Amino acid sequence: MADEHQSPGEDTGDSSTPEGDALDSPGSGDLGSGADGGPAASAASAGKALAKKGAETGVKKATGSDMAVSALRGAQKARHGDLMGGAQDVAASGAGALTTAAVVSTGIGAPVAGVAGSAVTGLAQTKAFRYVLMTVAALGIGALVLQMVVVASLSAIMLGAIIPPISQAEILSQTCTESSAPGASGPDAVVGSDIEEKAWNYLRGAGYTEEQTAGVMGNIERESGFNPFIAQGGAGVPNVSSGWGLVQWTADRHASVRDAVIDKLGERFYIAAPNIDQLPGSMTEDDVDAMVLFQLRYIITELQTNEQAAGAHLKSTTTVEEATRSFEEKYERAGIVAIDKRISYAEAFYEQYAGSPTPDSGGTESNEVVDSTDTQDPAPETEPLAPADVADTVASSTTAGCSGSSIAPGSGTGSVKPCPEGKEGCVNIAALIKPSASLSCPAGTTDEGTTTAYYKGQGKAIRLCALEGVTDANVRPIVMNATIAPAFVSFWAEAEKEGLDLTITSSFRSHAKQQALYASSPGGAARPGWSNHEFGMAFDIGGFSTSYSRNNCGSTQTPEGACSYPGTGTELERWKSIRALGLKHGMYIHDQEFWHIEFLPSGLHRDRNIDVYKG
């Protein structure tokens, strides 16, 4: 208030003081409505003309110079809006002055020089000179415009020479990435017997610790009791001025999640129900699951975007109480804190679920087996995944039409090199994980270009090769790292020769594909950057009738610690043949997934059973 003006109307941005030019003709326009302004206007005009003539006469007498008079006229014209006329008179004055100085420098007397300067000044004040001046100005402007056009054209040419290689490199770095399949509005399922367990499994699978997950869930219990449709106060219709959903989004945040739900799931999902039992009869259990998963993903997305500070703070917590307080203070910002109850709920969830195994499946694409423990060493703690779109469909993988290379292939092909000491059964990890972009694809495959692949979170440039004339069970090319391509081609050819059915359900996956699988199946897929599929060295075998669930292994103990097939009869014999042929060509069955065969042995305990050389 101290900065407010004390006098009304002061410093309003408009001035009541007339401009200087207005004083030249007081009363102008006040009388008469004709074009000439009436007698008063004529008198004013005559007075102005006399004043102007008097001023010029005074300057002439004082200086004796027509150049000074011309300069005065130029200033007066410019003041009254005749910029071209003013410029002409000023230019005439300058030309006359230069002429006078030039004549004087030749030794001719000043009177003669003055006459010469006056003559030049008079000539420069003619209409002909004005036309010349206008022409010169036009040419100058035209030259400036032309210069700008030329500069812009050259810039475009230079940018055009630079941008295509960059764009090509970016495109090729995404070799064989996926395109989003339209239609569905989210993953197919979540995992758990009730909403609380589904929330625990999802948050844990998304990268939060058990303590952080419990802290979030303690807050959700306090806010909504895990009812994704509940409105604050038990209202029959949601209102943006009050809370709604799992975390009771309010005001602008309520409006944002409302719009997202309607856009991705449909208007029928934006309802208020005091409890799940009071949902409309048309709302199915799958609908409830879709809503739960949507809102959980929305929470994580907020924690990594507009609520990033809250997300970072939550990730720094190490105890249940710290996590509960962090989520309430930084993210919920609840009107009624009731922190003791939130902590009590969180501790109860921690006691109930801590140490529980990660779910085996849920929300994955149909017809594709997903390896869930596809790492040799435990994955490091990473930021929780926040999908670009909380309701994106899991991408459908395709490499059709994916070709080209950003790095020219060399003449040599890859090989599964033995360990330096030559020990049988030893895997040369150091050789297998080297970049392969400079290799060429062997006979029997087509070059699919290069891409950035990942091994234990580290990006490496590799060349991709696709098996010629063969597709997997989903009619996609069978793609692999060039390093192991010769060995896999030999493995495939020998299997065909023996009449062994090698139905492949999944081979190389791009980083984007792994992210999509991980997002849709918390705990059911390896972390992005940590799957041997991403490095082009893993293949999933289909055609078995037994459940493709992790740790669904038979009683047979293999020397290399493979997950043996749990079935019997011809299927077991088929699995044994695949295992034996794989070992011959440098491939190992995973220790927890009987269908997953790979060149880089991974799993929780593989290093206890398989000798490796890491360089």
C-alpha positions as CSV (number, residue, x, y, z in Angstrom):
1,M,0.0,0.0,0.0
2,A,2.9,2.4,0.7
3,D,3.7,2.5,-3.0
4,E,0.3,3.7,-4.1
5,H,-0.1,7.2,-5.6
6,Q,-1.4,9.8,-3.1
7,S,-3.2,12.0,-5.8
8,P,-6.0,10.5,-7.9
9,G,-5.1,10.4,-11.6
10,E,-1.4,11.0,-11.0
11,D,0.9,9.0,-13.2
12,T,-1.8,7.3,-15.1
13,G,0.3,6.8,-18.3
14,D,-1.6,9.6,-20.2
15,S,-0.5,13.2,-20.1
16,S,-2.8,16.2,-20.0
17,T,0.0,18.5,-21.1
18,P,-0.2,19.2,-24.9
19,E,2.7,18.3,-27.1
20,G,5.0,21.1,-28.2
21,D,3.5,21.2,-31.8
22,A,0.0,21.9,-30.4
23,L,1.2,25.3,-29.2
24,D,1.8,26.3,-32.8
25,S,-1.9,26.7,-33.6
26,P,-4.0,27.3,-30.4
27,G,-7.7,26.6,-31.0
28,S,-7.1,24.7,-34.2
29,G,-10.1,22.6,-35.0
30,D,-12.4,24.2,-32.4
31,L,-14.4,26.2,-34.8
32,G,-16.1,25.3,-38.1
33,S,-16.5,22.0,-39.7
34,G,-15.4,22.8,-43.3
35,A,-12.2,21.5,-45.0
36,D,-10.5,24.9,-44.7
37,G,-11.2,25.4,-41.1
38,G,-12.8,28.8,-41.5
39,P,-11.3,32.3,-41.0
40,A,-9.6,31.5,-37.8
41,A,-7.7,28.6,-39.5
42,S,-6.7,30.9,-42.3
43,A,-5.4,33.6,-39.9
44,A,-3.4,30.9,-38.0
45,S,-1.9,29.6,-41.2
46,A,-0.9,33.0,-42.4
47,G,0.7,33.7,-39.0
48,K,2.7,30.5,-39.2
49,A,3.9,31.3,-42.6
50,L,5.1,34.8,-41.5
51,A,6.8,33.3,-38.5
52,K,8.6,30.8,-40.6
53,K,9.7,33.5,-43.1
54,G,11.0,35.7,-40.3
55,A,13.0,32.9,-38.8
56,E,14.7,32.1,-42.2
57,T,15.4,35.8,-42.8
58,G,17.0,36.1,-39.3
59,V,19.2,33.1,-40.0
60,K,20.2,34.5,-43.4
61,K,21.2,37.8,-41.9
62,A,23.1,36.2,-39.0
63,T,25.1,33.7,-41.0
64,G,25.0,35.0,-44.6
65,S,24.6,31.4,-45.6
66,D,22.0,29.7,-47.7
67,M,23.2,26.4,-46.2
68,A,22.2,27.4,-42.7
69,V,18.8,28.5,-44.0
70,S,18.4,25.1,-45.8
71,A,19.3,23.3,-42.6
72,L,16.6,25.3,-40.7
73,R,14.0,24.5,-43.3
74,G,14.9,20.8,-43.1
75,A,14.4,20.8,-39.3
76,Q,11.1,22.5,-39.6
77,K,9.8,20.1,-42.2
78,A,10.9,17.1,-40.3
79,R,9.2,18.5,-37.2
80,H,5.9,18.8,-39.1
81,G,6.0,15.3,-40.5
82,D,7.7,15.9,-43.9
83,L,10.6,13.5,-43.3
84,M,11.6,13.3,-47.0
85,G,11.5,17.1,-47.5
86,G,13.4,17.6,-44.3
87,A,16.0,15.1,-45.4
88,Q,16.3,16.8,-48.7
89,D,16.9,20.2,-47.2
90,V,19.5,18.9,-44.7
91,A,21.2,17.0,-47.5
92,A,21.2,20.2,-49.6
93,S,22.7,22.1,-46.7
94,G,25.4,19.5,-46.3
95,A,26.2,19.4,-50.0
96,G,26.5,23.2,-50.1
97,A,28.8,23.2,-47.1
98,L,31.0,20.6,-48.6
99,T,31.1,22.5,-51.9
100,T,32.1,25.7,-50.1
101,A,34.9,24.0,-48.2
102,A,36.2,22.3,-51.4
103,V,36.3,25.6,-53.3
104,V,38.0,27.4,-50.4
105,S,40.7,24.7,-50.3
106,T,41.7,25.5,-53.9
107,G,42.7,29.0,-52.9
108,I,39.7,30.8,-54.4
109,G,38.3,33.5,-52.2
110,A,35.5,32.9,-49.7
111,P,32.9,35.0,-51.6
112,V,33.3,32.8,-54.7
113,A,33.2,29.7,-52.5
114,G,30.0,30.9,-50.8
115,V,28.3,31.6,-54.2
116,A,29.3,28.1,-55.3
117,G,27.9,26.5,-52.1
118,S,24.7,28.4,-52.4
119,A,24.3,27.3,-56.0
120,V,24.8,23.6,-55.0
121,T,22.3,24.1,-52.1
122,G,19.7,25.5,-54.4
123,L,20.2,22.7,-56.9
124,A,19.8,20.1,-54.2
125,Q,16.5,21.7,-53.1
126,T,14.8,21.2,-56.5
127,K,12.2,18.5,-57.1
128,A,14.5,16.7,-59.5
129,F,17.0,16.2,-56.7
130,R,14.2,14.9,-54.5
131,Y,13.4,12.3,-57.0
132,V,17.1,11.3,-57.2
133,L,17.2,11.2,-53.4
134,M,14.1,8.9,-53.3
135,T,15.6,6.7,-55.9
136,V,18.8,6.3,-54.0
137,A,16.9,5.5,-50.8
138,A,14.8,2.9,-52.6
139,L,17.9,1.3,-54.0
140,G,19.4,1.2,-50.6
141,I,16.4,-0.4,-49.1
142,G,16.2,-2.9,-51.9
143,A,19.9,-3.8,-51.5
144,L,19.3,-4.3,-47.8
145,V,16.4,-6.6,-48.4
146,L,18.3,-8.5,-51.1
147,Q,21.2,-8.9,-48.6
148,M,18.8,-10.4,-46.0
149,V,17.4,-12.8,-48.5
150,V,20.8,-14.0,-49.6
151,V,21.9,-14.4,-46.0
152,A,18.8,-16.4,-45.2
153,S,19.2,-18.6,-48.2
154,L,22.9,-19.3,-47.3
155,S,21.9,-20.1,-43.8
156,A,19.2,-22.5,-45.0
157,I,21.7,-24.2,-47.3
158,M,24.2,-24.6,-44.4
159,L,21.6,-25.9,-42.0
160,G,20.4,-28.3,-44.7
161,A,23.9,-29.6,-45.0
162,I,24.2,-30.1,-41.3
163,I,20.7,-31.4,-40.3
164,P,20.3,-34.4,-42.5
165,P,23.2,-36.3,-41.1
166,I,22.0,-35.6,-37.6
167,S,18.5,-36.7,-38.3
168,Q,19.8,-39.8,-40.0
169,A,21.9,-40.6,-37.0
170,E,19.0,-40.1,-34.7
171,I,16.7,-42.3,-36.9
172,L,19.3,-45.0,-37.1
173,S,20.0,-44.9,-33.4
174,Q,16.4,-46.0,-33.0
175,T,16.7,-48.8,-35.5
176,C,13.8,-51.2,-35.3
177,T,12.0,-49.3,-32.6
178,E,8.3,-49.8,-32.0
179,S,5.2,-47.9,-33.2
180,S,2.4,-47.4,-30.8
181,A,-0.6,-49.6,-31.4
182,P,-3.8,-47.5,-31.3
183,G,-7.0,-48.4,-29.6
184,A,-6.4,-49.6,-26.1
185,S,-6.1,-47.1,-23.3
186,G,-3.7,-48.8,-21.0
187,P,-2.1,-52.1,-19.9
188,D,-4.3,-55.1,-19.8
189,A,-4.0,-56.0,-16.1
190,V,-2.5,-55.4,-12.7
191,V,-1.2,-58.0,-10.3
192,G,-2.6,-58.8,-6.9
193,S,-5.6,-60.2,-5.0
194,D,-6.9,-56.7,-4.0
195,I,-6.3,-53.1,-4.8
196,E,-3.8,-52.7,-1.9
197,E,-1.7,-55.6,-3.1
198,K,-1.9,-54.4,-6.7
199,A,-0.6,-51.0,-5.6
200,W,2.2,-52.5,-3.7
201,N,3.3,-54.7,-6.6
202,Y,3.1,-51.8,-9.1
203,L,5.0,-49.3,-7.0
204,R,7.7,-51.8,-6.1
205,G,8.0,-52.8,-9.8
206,A,8.3,-49.2,-10.7
207,G,11.5,-48.9,-8.7
208,Y,10.4,-47.6,-5.2
209,T,11.9,-49.3,-2.1
210,E,9.7,-51.2,0.2
211,E,9.8,-48.4,2.7
212,Q,8.9,-45.7,0.1
213,T,6.1,-47.9,-1.2
214,A,4.7,-48.4,2.3
215,G,4.9,-44.6,2.8
216,V,2.9,-43.8,-0.3
217,M,0.3,-46.5,0.5
218,G,-0.1,-45.2,4.1
219,N,-1.1,-41.8,2.6
220,I,-3.4,-43.4,0.0
221,E,-5.2,-45.4,2.8
222,R,-5.8,-42.2,4.7
223,E,-7.0,-40.2,1.6
224,S,-9.2,-42.8,-0.2
225,G,-9.1,-46.2,1.5
226,F,-7.8,-47.4,-2.0
227,N,-11.1,-46.5,-3.7
228,P,-10.1,-44.8,-7.0
229,F,-13.6,-43.5,-7.5
230,I,-14.2,-41.9,-4.1
231,A,-15.1,-38.2,-3.8
232,Q,-14.3,-36.1,-0.8
233,G,-17.2,-36.1,1.7
234,G,-19.0,-38.9,0.0
235,A,-20.5,-36.6,-2.6
236,G,-22.6,-38.3,-5.3
237,V,-20.9,-36.3,-8.1
238,P,-17.2,-35.3,-8.3
239,N,-16.5,-31.6,-7.9
240,V,-13.1,-30.1,-8.8
241,S,-13.3,-27.9,-5.7
242,S,-12.9,-31.0,-3.5
243,G,-10.8,-34.2,-3.6
244,W,-11.3,-37.2,-5.8
245,G,-9.4,-40.5,-6.5
246,L,-6.7,-42.5,-4.8
247,V,-4.8,-39.4,-3.5
248,Q,-7.8,-37.0,-3.5
249,W,-6.6,-34.7,-6.2
250,T,-8.1,-31.2,-5.6
251,A,-8.8,-28.0,-7.6
252,D,-6.5,-27.7,-10.7
253,R,-4.9,-31.1,-10.0
254,H,-8.4,-32.6,-9.8
255,A,-9.3,-31.0,-13.2
256,S,-6.1,-32.3,-14.8
257,V,-6.6,-35.9,-13.7
258,R,-10.3,-35.7,-14.6
259,D,-9.5,-34.6,-18.1
260,A,-6.8,-37.4,-18.4
261,V,-9.2,-40.1,-17.2
262,I,-12.0,-38.9,-19.6
263,D,-9.6,-38.7,-22.5
264,K,-8.0,-42.1,-22.0
265,L,-10.6,-44.2,-20.3
266,G,-13.9,-42.5,-21.1
267,E,-16.5,-40.3,-19.3
268,R,-18.1,-43.3,-17.5
269,F,-14.9,-43.6,-15.4
270,Y,-15.3,-40.1,-14.0
271,I,-17.8,-40.9,-11.3
272,A,-18.1,-40.8,-7.5
273,A,-18.7,-43.9,-5.5
274,P,-18.5,-44.1,-1.7
275,N,-17.2,-47.6,-2.0
276,I,-16.4,-50.2,-4.7
277,D,-19.6,-52.1,-4.0
278,Q,-21.7,-49.1,-5.1
279,L,-20.2,-48.8,-8.6
280,P,-22.7,-48.9,-11.5
281,G,-23.5,-52.4,-12.6
282,S,-21.8,-51.8,-16.0
283,M,-18.5,-51.3,-14.2
284,T,-16.5,-54.5,-14.3
285,E,-13.6,-55.7,-12.3
286,D,-11.3,-55.1,-15.3
287,D,-12.6,-51.6,-15.4
288,V,-11.6,-51.1,-11.7
289,D,-8.2,-52.5,-12.5
290,A,-7.8,-50.2,-15.4
291,M,-8.7,-47.2,-13.2
292,V,-6.3,-48.3,-10.4
293,L,-3.4,-48.8,-12.8
294,F,-4.1,-45.5,-14.6
295,Q,-4.1,-43.5,-11.3
296,L,-0.9,-45.2,-10.0
297,R,0.9,-44.4,-13.3
298,Y,-0.5,-40.8,-13.1
299,I,1.0,-40.4,-9.6
300,I,4.4,-41.5,-10.8
301,T,4.2,-39.3,-13.8
302,E,3.5,-36.3,-11.5
303,L,6.4,-37.2,-9.3
304,Q,8.7,-36.9,-12.2
305,T,7.2,-33.8,-13.9
306,N,5.2,-31.1,-12.2
307,E,5.8,-32.6,-8.8
308,Q,9.5,-33.5,-9.4
309,A,10.7,-31.9,-6.1
310,A,8.3,-34.2,-4.2
311,G,9.5,-37.2,-6.2
312,A,13.2,-36.5,-5.5
313,H,12.5,-36.0,-1.9
314,L,10.6,-39.3,-1.6
315,K,13.5,-41.1,-3.4
316,S,15.8,-39.8,-0.7
317,T,13.9,-41.4,2.2
318,T,15.1,-44.6,3.8
319,T,12.5,-45.4,6.5
320,V,8.7,-45.9,6.4
321,E,8.2,-42.9,8.6
322,E,10.4,-40.6,6.5
323,A,8.7,-41.8,3.3
324,T,5.2,-41.2,4.8
325,R,6.0,-37.7,6.0
326,S,7.7,-36.9,2.7
327,F,4.8,-38.0,0.5
328,E,2.3,-36.1,2.7
329,E,4.3,-32.9,3.0
330,K,5.7,-32.6,-0.5
331,Y,3.0,-34.3,-2.7
332,E,-0.3,-34.6,-0.8
333,R,-0.1,-31.3,1.1
334,A,-3.2,-32.4,2.9
335,G,-5.7,-30.1,4.6
336,I,-6.0,-32.6,7.5
337,V,-2.5,-34.0,8.0
338,A,-3.3,-36.8,10.6
339,I,0.3,-37.8,10.1
340,D,0.3,-40.4,13.0
341,K,-2.5,-42.3,11.2
342,R,-0.7,-42.2,7.9
343,I,2.5,-43.6,9.5
344,S,0.5,-46.3,11.3
345,Y,-1.2,-47.4,8.0
346,A,2.2,-47.3,6.3
347,E,3.9,-49.5,8.9
348,A,1.0,-52.0,8.7
349,F,1.4,-52.2,4.9
350,Y,5.2,-52.7,5.4
351,E,4.7,-55.4,7.9
352,Q,2.2,-57.1,5.6
353,Y,4.1,-57.0,2.3
354,A,7.8,-56.5,3.0
355,G,9.8,-59.4,1.6
356,S,7.1,-60.6,-0.6
357,P,8.2,-61.9,-4.0
358,T,7.8,-59.8,-7.1
359,P,4.7,-60.9,-9.1
360,D,5.3,-63.4,-11.9
361,S,3.1,-61.8,-14.6
362,G,0.4,-59.2,-15.4
363,G,-0.3,-56.7,-18.0
364,T,2.2,-58.0,-20.5
365,E,1.5,-58.3,-24.2
366,S,-0.2,-61.5,-25.4
367,N,1.8,-64.0,-27.3
368,E,5.2,-62.8,-26.0
369,V,7.1,-64.3,-23.2
370,V,8.7,-61.7,-20.9
371,D,11.9,-62.5,-19.0
372,S,11.7,-61.0,-15.5
373,T,15.1,-61.6,-14.0
374,D,17.2,-61.0,-17.1
375,T,20.3,-59.7,-15.3
376,Q,23.5,-61.3,-14.2
377,D,24.0,-59.0,-11.3
378,P,21.3,-57.3,-9.2
379,A,20.1,-54.2,-11.0
380,P,21.1,-50.8,-9.4
381,E,18.5,-48.6,-7.8
382,T,17.0,-46.5,-10.6
383,E,14.5,-43.7,-10.8
384,P,10.9,-45.0,-11.0
385,L,9.5,-45.2,-14.4
386,A,7.3,-42.3,-15.6
387,P,5.8,-43.1,-19.0
388,A,5.5,-40.3,-21.4
389,D,1.8,-40.9,-21.6
390,V,0.3,-42.6,-18.5
391,A,-2.2,-44.5,-20.7
392,D,-0.1,-45.4,-23.7
393,T,-0.7,-48.8,-25.2
394,V,2.1,-51.2,-24.9
395,A,3.9,-50.8,-28.2
396,S,3.6,-53.5,-30.8
397,S,7.0,-54.6,-31.9
398,T,8.0,-54.6,-35.5
399,T,11.2,-54.4,-37.4
400,A,9.6,-54.6,-40.9
401,G,11.2,-52.2,-43.3
402,C,13.9,-51.4,-40.7
403,S,17.2,-51.2,-42.6
404,G,20.1,-48.9,-43.2
405,S,23.2,-48.2,-41.2
406,S,24.9,-45.2,-39.6
407,I,28.2,-47.1,-39.5
408,A,29.5,-48.9,-42.5
409,P,30.0,-52.6,-41.8
410,G,33.4,-54.1,-42.0
411,S,34.5,-57.2,-43.7
412,G,34.6,-59.4,-40.6
413,T,31.8,-61.2,-38.9
414,G,31.3,-61.9,-35.2
415,S,32.1,-65.1,-33.3
416,V,31.6,-66.6,-29.9
417,K,35.2,-66.6,-28.8
418,P,36.4,-69.0,-26.2
419,C,38.0,-67.8,-22.9
420,P,41.7,-67.1,-23.1
421,E,42.6,-70.1,-20.9
422,G,40.5,-72.3,-23.2
423,K,38.5,-73.9,-20.4
424,E,35.5,-75.8,-21.7
425,G,32.2,-74.3,-20.8
426,C,33.7,-70.9,-20.0
427,V,31.9,-67.8,-21.4
428,N,34.0,-65.0,-22.7
429,I,31.8,-62.1,-21.5
430,A,34.5,-59.5,-22.4
431,A,34.3,-60.5,-26.1
432,L,30.6,-60.8,-26.3
433,I,29.8,-57.3,-24.9
434,K,32.1,-55.4,-27.2
435,P,30.4,-52.9,-29.7
436,S,29.6,-54.7,-32.9
437,A,28.6,-51.8,-35.2
438,S,31.8,-52.3,-37.4
439,L,31.0,-56.0,-38.0
440,S,29.1,-57.3,-41.0
441,C,26.1,-59.6,-41.0
442,P,26.9,-63.2,-42.0
443,A,25.4,-65.2,-44.8
444,G,21.8,-66.2,-44.1
445,T,21.0,-62.8,-42.5
446,T,20.1,-59.3,-43.7
447,D,21.7,-56.1,-42.3
448,E,19.2,-54.2,-40.2
449,G,21.5,-51.3,-39.4
450,T,23.0,-50.1,-36.2
451,T,21.5,-49.0,-33.0
452,T,22.4,-48.2,-29.4
453,A,21.9,-51.3,-27.3
454,Y,22.2,-51.8,-23.6
455,Y,24.2,-54.2,-21.4
456,K,23.9,-53.6,-17.7
457,G,22.6,-50.1,-18.3
458,Q,25.5,-49.1,-20.6
459,G,24.7,-48.1,-24.2
460,K,26.9,-49.7,-26.9
461,A,26.7,-49.4,-30.7
462,I,25.8,-52.7,-32.2
463,R,24.8,-54.0,-35.6
464,L,21.6,-55.9,-36.0
465,C,21.1,-58.9,-38.3
466,A,17.8,-60.5,-39.2
467,L,17.4,-64.2,-40.1
468,E,16.6,-64.4,-43.8
469,G,13.2,-65.8,-44.7
470,V,12.1,-66.5,-41.1
471,T,9.8,-64.7,-38.7
472,D,8.8,-65.3,-35.1
473,A,5.5,-66.4,-33.8
474,N,4.2,-62.9,-34.1
475,V,5.3,-62.5,-37.8
476,R,8.2,-60.3,-36.9
477,P,11.9,-60.7,-38.0
478,I,14.1,-62.6,-35.7
479,V,16.8,-60.0,-35.0
480,M,20.1,-60.4,-33.2
481,N,23.4,-58.8,-32.4
482,A,26.0,-59.2,-35.2
483,T,28.5,-60.6,-32.7
484,I,26.5,-63.8,-32.2
485,A,24.7,-63.9,-35.5
486,P,27.0,-66.6,-37.1
487,A,26.6,-68.9,-34.1
488,F,22.8,-68.4,-34.0
489,V,22.6,-69.1,-37.8
490,S,24.5,-72.4,-37.2
491,F,22.2,-73.2,-34.3
492,W,19.1,-72.5,-36.4
493,A,20.4,-74.5,-39.4
494,E,21.3,-77.5,-37.3
495,A,17.9,-77.4,-35.5
496,E,16.2,-77.5,-38.9
497,K,18.3,-80.3,-40.1
498,E,17.3,-82.3,-37.0
499,G,13.7,-81.5,-37.4
500,L,13.6,-79.6,-34.1
501,D,10.8,-77.0,-33.8
502,L,12.3,-73.6,-32.9
503,T,9.3,-71.4,-32.5
504,I,10.7,-67.9,-31.4
505,T,8.3,-65.6,-29.6
506,S,10.8,-62.7,-28.9
507,S,14.3,-61.8,-30.0
508,F,15.9,-58.3,-30.0
509,R,14.0,-55.5,-28.2
510,S,14.8,-51.8,-28.5
511,H,15.2,-49.8,-25.3
512,A,11.8,-48.2,-26.0
513,K,10.2,-51.6,-26.2
514,Q,11.8,-52.7,-22.9
515,Q,10.5,-49.5,-21.2
516,A,7.0,-50.3,-22.4
517,L,7.1,-53.9,-21.2
518,Y,8.5,-52.8,-17.9
519,A,5.8,-50.1,-17.5
520,S,3.1,-52.6,-18.3
521,S,4.4,-55.4,-16.1
522,P,6.0,-54.3,-12.9
523,G,8.2,-57.1,-11.7
524,G,7.3,-59.1,-14.8
525,A,10.1,-57.7,-17.1
526,A,13.7,-56.7,-16.6
527,R,14.6,-53.1,-16.0
528,P,15.2,-51.1,-19.2
529,G,18.8,-51.4,-20.0
530,W,19.3,-54.7,-18.2
531,S,17.8,-57.2,-20.5
532,N,19.9,-59.5,-22.8
533,H,17.0,-59.0,-25.3
534,E,18.1,-55.3,-25.5
535,F,21.6,-56.4,-26.3
536,G,20.4,-58.7,-29.1
537,M,21.6,-61.9,-27.4
538,A,18.5,-63.5,-26.0
539,F,15.6,-65.5,-27.6
540,D,12.4,-66.8,-26.1
541,I,11.2,-70.3,-27.3
542,G,7.5,-70.9,-27.6
543,G,5.4,-74.0,-28.2
544,F,5.4,-75.5,-24.7
545,S,2.1,-76.1,-23.0
546,T,3.3,-75.6,-19.4
547,S,2.8,-72.2,-17.8
548,Y,5.4,-69.6,-18.8
549,S,5.8,-68.4,-15.2
550,R,9.1,-67.6,-13.6
551,N,10.5,-70.4,-11.4
552,N,8.1,-72.9,-12.9
553,C,11.0,-75.3,-13.3
554,G,11.2,-79.1,-13.3
555,S,13.2,-81.3,-10.9
556,T,16.0,-82.1,-13.4
557,Q,19.2,-80.5,-12.2
558,T,21.6,-79.4,-15.0
559,P,25.3,-78.7,-14.4
560,E,24.9,-75.1,-15.6
561,G,21.9,-74.5,-13.3
562,A,19.3,-74.1,-16.0
563,C,15.6,-74.0,-15.2
564,S,14.5,-77.4,-16.5
565,Y,11.2,-77.9,-18.2
566,P,8.6,-79.0,-15.7
567,G,6.6,-81.1,-18.2
568,T,7.0,-84.7,-19.4
569,G,6.9,-86.7,-22.6
570,T,7.7,-85.3,-26.0
571,E,7.8,-81.7,-24.7
572,L,10.4,-82.5,-22.2
573,E,12.5,-84.3,-24.8
574,R,12.1,-81.3,-27.1
575,W,13.4,-79.0,-24.3
576,K,16.4,-81.3,-23.7
577,S,17.3,-81.2,-27.4
578,I,17.1,-77.4,-27.5
579,R,19.2,-77.1,-24.3
580,A,21.9,-79.5,-25.7
581,L,22.0,-77.8,-29.1
582,G,22.2,-74.4,-27.4
583,L,25.1,-75.4,-25.3
584,K,26.9,-76.6,-28.4
585,H,26.6,-73.1,-29.9
586,G,27.3,-71.1,-26.8
587,M,23.7,-70.5,-25.5
588,Y,22.4,-71.2,-22.0
589,I,18.9,-71.7,-20.6
590,H,18.0,-69.1,-17.9
591,D,18.1,-70.3,-14.3
592,Q,14.5,-69.2,-13.6
593,E,12.8,-69.4,-17.1
594,F,12.9,-72.6,-19.0
595,W,12.0,-70.9,-22.3
596,H,14.7,-68.2,-22.3
597,I,17.9,-69.0,-24.1
598,E,20.8,-66.5,-24.2
599,F,24.5,-66.1,-25.0
600,L,25.2,-64.0,-21.9
601,P,24.2,-66.2,-18.9
602,S,22.1,-64.2,-16.5
603,G,20.0,-64.8,-13.5
604,L,20.4,-64.7,-9.7
605,H,22.9,-67.6,-9.3
606,R,24.4,-68.2,-12.8
607,D,27.9,-67.2,-11.7
608,R,28.0,-70.1,-9.3
609,N,27.5,-72.7,-12.0
610,I,29.1,-71.1,-15.1
611,D,32.7,-70.0,-15.5
612,V,33.0,-66.6,-17.2
613,Y,35.9,-64.4,-18.4
614,K,35.2,-60.7,-17.9
615,G,38.6,-59.4,-19.1
